[in-house]
Amino acid sequence: MKIEKTVYGTTENGIEVPSFTITNSNGAYIELVAYGATLNKIVVPDRDGNLTDVLVGFDTMAGQELCTDSQGRTVGRVANRIAGKGITIDGEKYPITKNVNGKFTLHGNHEYAKAVWESEIVGDNAVRFTYFSADGNEGFPGNVQNAVTFSFDAENAVTIHYECVPDRKTAINVTNHAYFNLEGFDGGQITEHVLQLFCDAYTPTDTDCIPTGEIRPVAGTPFDFRLPKKIGRDVNHDDAQLKIGIGYDHNFQIENYDGTVKQFARVYEPKTGRVMRGYTDLPGVQLYIGNYMDGTQIGKAGKPLNYRQGFCLETQYFPDALNHAEFIPCAFTPDHPFISTTIFKFSAE
């Protein structure tokens, strides 16, 4: 294993941004960028041994700053959506910045995704990023010291470990927003990828894609991925939930959640033979398939980011969790900080 540190670029505000490349003994590697604590590249072999970057995103600092879809970012303080009424903690209401048409909150108004995180190499295969989120940022109570450690091993597994410690009770739900395309970052639509989710239910949403509070079994619906199927097989089904999200953009409940690391997904790309397995200790995962990508943003190698060119599997507590008694709360304290691990492991067959 080896780690190389370089200067990725400089922000518009003149802040120098480092990047780190972790290469394993097989020549596979990942690239990490301190802006947004971003997982920027995952370069892994196909069935013939050809190495390709399987993350949709950007390769310039200007592109990173223009990014609107959080490609590869660490997102928080609370990822995903919070209803416009904000949150209530111990009886006290907190209005949270409403950054989508003045109606609701998405990804904590991108506070974590747009920050330049402090960084350090830890060991021969890991990099740790840290960021301090101050009391009141975007309306959230309490200071939070955040740490995200990325590691890469000889088995082509990317491990993301989060430790977010508040100084008082507050909401925390941090995730990584990578967009995968196992054919390659400039591959076509991901609708031919074969997806299996070890998830028995999902959370339907209102027209703003905010959960209603229902936990609905996937059986008999287009949301049933318990057996492998192409992502695009049922995406055009006449289902009200698919019309709301213009496709899949929903949280799924991982089976048999008990707080330990479990496999929640397997994805296979037929052309290259690449396989990705996902593991987490969190109760939910958001499947999003790039329904709003429209080619207007220019990504890696100067190529546009086109419709459904990437899929996301964002491990998480359920969206808007503190507003639904049915959901596991994402409230944490100094004695009970947010600590979580997610793993994406790559192979080929």
HUGIWO-V938202 format. One record per residue. N is the residue number from 1. RES is the residue in three letters. PHI is phi as a letter, one per 20 degrees, with the letter a starting at -180 (none if undefined). Layout:
BEGIN
N,RES,PHI ; N,RES,PHI
END
This chain:
BEGIN
1,MET,none ; 2,LYS,b ; 3,ILE,c ; 4,GLU,d ; 5,LYS,d ; 6,THR,c ; 7,VAL,e ; 8,TYR,f ; 9,GLY,r ; 10,THR,c ; 11,THR,f ; 12,GLU,g ; 13,ASN,e ; 14,GLY,n ; 15,ILE,e ; 16,GLU,f ; 17,VAL,d ; 18,PRO,e ; 19,SER,c ; 20,PHE,c ; 21,THR,d ; 22,ILE,d ; 23,THR,d ; 24,ASN,e ; 25,SER,f ; 26,ASN,e ; 27,GLY,n ; 28,ALA,f ; 29,TYR,b ; 30,ILE,c ; 31,GLU,c ; 32,LEU,c ; 33,VAL,c ; 34,ALA,f ; 35,TYR,f ; 36,GLY,m ; 37,ALA,l ; 38,THR,e ; 39,LEU,e ; 40,ASN,e ; 41,LYS,b ; 42,ILE,c ; 43,VAL,d ; 44,VAL,c ; 45,PRO,f ; 46,ASP,e ; 47,ARG,f ; 48,ASP,e ; 49,GLY,n ; 50,ASN,f ; 51,LEU,e ; 52,THR,b ; 53,ASP,f ; 54,VAL,d ; 55,LEU,d ; 56,VAL,f ; 57,GLY,r ; 58,PHE,c ; 59,ASP,c ; 60,THR,c ; 61,MET,f ; 62,ALA,f ; 63,GLY,f ; 64,GLN,f ; 65,GLU,f ; 66,LEU,e ; 67,CYS,g ; 68,THR,d ; 69,ASP,d ; 70,SER,m ; 71,GLN,g ; 72,GLY,m ; 73,ARG,f ; 74,THR,e ; 75,VAL,d ; 76,GLY,r ; 77,ARG,f ; 78,VAL,c ; 79,ALA,f ; 80,ASN,m ; 81,ARG,d ; 82,ILE,c ; 83,ALA,g ; 84,GLY,g ; 85,LYS,f ; 86,GLY,n ; 87,ILE,c ; 88,THR,c ; 89,ILE,c ; 90,ASP,l ; 91,GLY,n ; 92,GLU,d ; 93,LYS,e ; 94,TYR,c ; 95,PRO,f ; 96,ILE,d ; 97,THR,g ; 98,LYS,e ; 99,ASN,d ; 100,VAL,d ; 101,ASN,l ; 102,GLY,m ; 103,LYS,d ; 104,PHE,b ; 105,THR,d ; 106,LEU,c ; 107,HIS,l ; 108,GLY,l ; 109,ASN,l ; 110,HIS,m ; 111,GLU,g ; 112,TYR,f ; 113,ALA,f ; 114,LYS,d ; 115,ALA,e ; 116,VAL,e ; 117,TRP,e ; 118,GLU,f ; 119,SER,b ; 120,GLU,b ; 121,ILE,e ; 122,VAL,c ; 123,GLY,m ; 124,ASP,e ; 125,ASN,b ; 126,ALA,b ; 127,VAL,c ; 128,ARG,d ; 129,PHE,d ; 130,THR,c ; 131,TYR,b ; 132,PHE,d ; 133,SER,d ; 134,ALA,e ; 135,ASP,g ; 136,GLY,n ; 137,ASN,g ; 138,GLU,l ; 139,GLY,n ; 140,PHE,f ; 141,PRO,f ; 142,GLY,n ; 143,ASN,e ; 144,VAL,c ; 145,GLN,e ; 146,ASN,d ; 147,ALA,c ; 148,VAL,c ; 149,THR,d ; 150,PHE,d ; 151,SER,c ; 152,PHE,b ; 153,ASP,c ; 154,ALA,f ; 155,GLU,e ; 156,ASN,m ; 157,ALA,d ; 158,VAL,e ; 159,THR,d ; 160,ILE,d ; 161,HIS,d ; 162,TYR,d ; 163,GLU,c ; 164,CYS,c ; 165,VAL,d ; 166,PRO,e ; 167,ASP,e ; 168,ARG,b ; 169,LYS,f ; 170,THR,b ; 171,ALA,e ; 172,ILE,b ; 173,ASN,b ; 174,VAL,e ; 175,THR,b ; 176,ASN,d ; 177,HIS,d ; 178,ALA,f ; 179,TYR,d ; 180,PHE,e ; 181,ASN,b ; 182,LEU,f ; 183,GLU,f ; 184,GLY,p ; 185,PHE,g ; 186,ASP,d ; 187,GLY,f ; 188,GLY,e ; 189,GLN,f ; 190,ILE,e ; 191,THR,f ; 192,GLU,e ; 193,HIS,f ; 194,VAL,e ; 195,LEU,d ; 196,GLN,c ; 197,LEU,d ; 198,PHE,e ; 199,CYS,c ; 200,ASP,d ; 201,ALA,b ; 202,TYR,c ; 203,THR,d ; 204,PRO,g ; 205,THR,c ; 206,ASP,e ; 207,THR,f ; 208,ASP,e ; 209,CYS,m ; 210,ILE,d ; 211,PRO,g ; 212,THR,e ; 213,GLY,o ; 214,GLU,f ; 215,ILE,d ; 216,ARG,d ; 217,PRO,g ; 218,VAL,f ; 219,ALA,g ; 220,GLY,m ; 221,THR,c ; 222,PRO,f ; 223,PHE,e ; 224,ASP,e ; 225,PHE,d ; 226,ARG,f ; 227,LEU,d ; 228,PRO,g ; 229,LYS,b ; 230,LYS,f ; 231,ILE,g ; 232,GLY,e ; 233,ARG,g ; 234,ASP,d ; 235,VAL,f ; 236,ASN,e ; 237,HIS,f ; 238,ASP,f ; 239,ASP,c ; 240,ALA,g ; 241,GLN,f ; 242,LEU,f ; 243,LYS,f ; 244,ILE,f ; 245,GLY,e ; 246,ILE,l ; 247,GLY,p ; 248,TYR,f ; 249,ASP,b ; 250,HIS,c ; 251,ASN,e ; 252,PHE,d ; 253,GLN,e ; 254,ILE,f ; 255,GLU,f ; 256,ASN,l ; 257,TYR,f ; 258,ASP,b ; 259,GLY,n ; 260,THR,d ; 261,VAL,f ; 262,LYS,c ; 263,GLN,f ; 264,PHE,d ; 265,ALA,b ; 266,ARG,b ; 267,VAL,c ; 268,TYR,c ; 269,GLU,d ; 270,PRO,f ; 271,LYS,f ; 272,THR,d ; 273,GLY,m ; 274,ARG,f ; 275,VAL,c ; 276,MET,c ; 277,ARG,d ; 278,GLY,d ; 279,TYR,c ; 280,THR,b ; 281,ASP,d ; 282,LEU,e ; 283,PRO,e ; 284,GLY,c ; 285,VAL,b ; 286,GLN,e ; 287,LEU,e ; 288,TYR,c ; 289,ILE,d ; 290,GLY,m ; 291,ASN,f ; 292,TYR,d ; 293,MET,f ; 294,ASP,c ; 295,GLY,n ; 296,THR,f ; 297,GLN,e ; 298,ILE,d ; 299,GLY,d ; 300,LYS,g ; 301,ALA,l ; 302,GLY,m ; 303,LYS,d ; 304,PRO,f ; 305,LEU,e ; 306,ASN,e ; 307,TYR,g ; 308,ARG,l ; 309,GLN,e ; 310,GLY,b ; 311,PHE,c ; 312,CYS,d ; 313,LEU,c ; 314,GLU,e ; 315,THR,f ; 316,GLN,a ; 317,TYR,f ; 318,PHE,f ; 319,PRO,f ; 320,ASP,l ; 321,ALA,g ; 322,LEU,f ; 323,ASN,d ; 324,HIS,c ; 325,ALA,f ; 326,GLU,f ; 327,PHE,e ; 328,ILE,f ; 329,PRO,f ; 330,CYS,d ; 331,ALA,d ; 332,PHE,c ; 333,THR,c ; 334,PRO,g ; 335,ASP,e ; 336,HIS,c ; 337,PRO,f ; 338,PHE,f ; 339,ILE,c ; 340,SER,b ; 341,THR,c ; 342,THR,c ; 343,ILE,c ; 344,PHE,d ; 345,LYS,d ; 346,PHE,d ; 347,SER,b ; 348,ALA,b ; 349,GLU,b
END
